[in-house]
Amino acid sequence: MPKPSVNLGKLPPYLFAELDRKIDAAKEKGVDIINLGIGDPDLPTPAPVVKALQEAAADPATHNYSPYSFTIDYRKAAAAWMKSRFGVEADPATEILGLIGSKEGIAHIILAYVDPGDVVLCPSPGYPVYANYALLCGGTVHAMPLKAGNGFLPDFGAIPEETARRAKIMFLNYPNNPTGALADEKFIREALAYCRKYDILLCHDNAYSEMTFDGYRAPSFLSEADAKDICIEFFSLSKMYNMTGWRVGFAVGNAAALKALGLVKSNTDSGAFKAIQRAAAVALSKSDELTAGLNKIYAQRRDIVVAGLQNLGWDFTAGVATFYLWIPVPPGMDSAGFCEALFEKCGIVTAPGLGYGPAGEGFFRIALTVPEARLKEALSRMEKAGIRYGMKKAA
Ligand SMILES: *Cc1c(COP(=O)(O)O)cnc(C)c1O
């Protein structure tokens, strides 16, 4: 057998393979595991969306190839949602492109723009696909640390001038996975101005725009004047409407960037099943109605965990977006060690911050993707096992 490519060999080792093995072994033994490690909604896709899929699947007109950029009806539904939700005008023919999940588009925009040696600016901690796909394409990753002291926003002034000049793409993601942080208008303008200055395509991953609480509404970067000159935004129906398995999203914004992305896609895939597109259009048309109830559930779960952690000594308050909590590990412990202790002593799976990049060290991530009773059970197991903020590293 020939060897896989050099670029494939550049992917970082999967740090938590050992933990995964332990989880599998424990499951095998019948241990009652509480998995707070994965950002995958536990609740079902809303009934009107499932019904739309069932009806569409029975219509033979949905059974052949879709246009690779998705049907014009789907793109029109996405454009109508952008207009009603954010006041953003987008031409469905040139400024919207359907995606088989936003992960697919995030990867392929890198393939469309990055030549060997080009720099991709990636947040750290961040969604791993940004940096890993840049490596697969032979690009050079420049990590932008997101520090608590700066509201988990990158400091553009810390990027060396020469790196900025070699950069083709900057990824940002607010509301943020894994930190839950938000971007305000001042920061968005700063990011757009920076990317305009250095001629960098700003790719904003807005996967959590609809998962917000306590009255907060997340912005679109495209609401800013002339943002479309330099920016595209990725939206995903996955987390918004409990549709992770359906694989559907879209990109919106700069027409030249979407044309380049479309060219990659037309040589890679052939769109999504048209019945899924029809159901996804129904979801977008009922967006606020579908998300209101879900967000109430996540906010209640958040409040339970925050109160429980405070009771265990954490000086921690949560934000108003995403179903993630990004929590400091007890002093003197590292993220992998703490997550391992949580698993060994309590059967609780969480995500160590280091898995999201070196700047994620010192934190762990909880996903609020289990029912309230299980969250309470997790907190009570922690209390019984002596897992507290001030705990000493296990001997
Ligand atoms: C879940 C997630 C995605 C991918 O969503 P899909 O549309 O399911 O591919 C992209 N970005 C972030 C930050 C995510 O958390």
The ligand as an SDF file (V2000), in Angstrom:
LIG
                    3D

 15 15  0  0  0  0  0  0  0  0999 V2000
  -21.5130   22.0040   15.0290 C   0  0  0  0  0  0  0  0  0  0  0  0
  -20.6410   23.0610   14.4590 C   0  0  0  0  0  0  0  0  0  0  0  0
  -20.4540   23.1840   13.0710 C   0  0  0  0  0  0  0  0  0  0  0  0
  -20.9190   22.1450   12.0630 C   0  0  0  0  0  0  0  0  0  0  0  0
  -22.2240   22.0760   11.8790 O   0  0  0  0  0  0  0  0  0  0  0  0
  -22.8210   21.1620   10.7240 P   0  0  0  0  0  0  0  0  0  0  0  0
  -23.7080   22.0900    9.9630 O   0  0  0  0  0  0  0  0  0  0  0  0
  -23.5460   20.0830   11.4190 O   0  0  0  0  0  0  0  0  0  0  0  0
  -21.7130   20.6550    9.8640 O   0  0  0  0  0  0  0  0  0  0  0  0
  -19.7010   24.2330   12.5940 C   0  0  0  0  0  0  0  0  0  0  0  0
  -19.1450   25.1080   13.4230 N   0  0  0  0  0  0  0  0  0  0  0  0
  -19.2800   25.0260   14.7480 C   0  0  0  0  0  0  0  0  0  0  0  0
  -18.6330   26.0310   15.6020 C   0  0  0  0  0  0  0  0  0  0  0  0
  -20.0230   23.9860   15.3110 C   0  0  0  0  0  0  0  0  0  0  0  0
  -20.1090   23.8850   16.6350 O   0  0  0  0  0  0  0  0  0  0  0  0
  1  2  1  0
  2  3  1  0
  2 14  2  0
  3  4  1  0
  3 10  2  0
  4  5  1  0
  5  6  1  0
  6  7  2  0
  6  8  1  0
  6  9  1  0
 10 11  1  0
 11 12  2  0
 12 13  1  0
 12 14  1  0
 14 15  1  0
M  END
$$$$
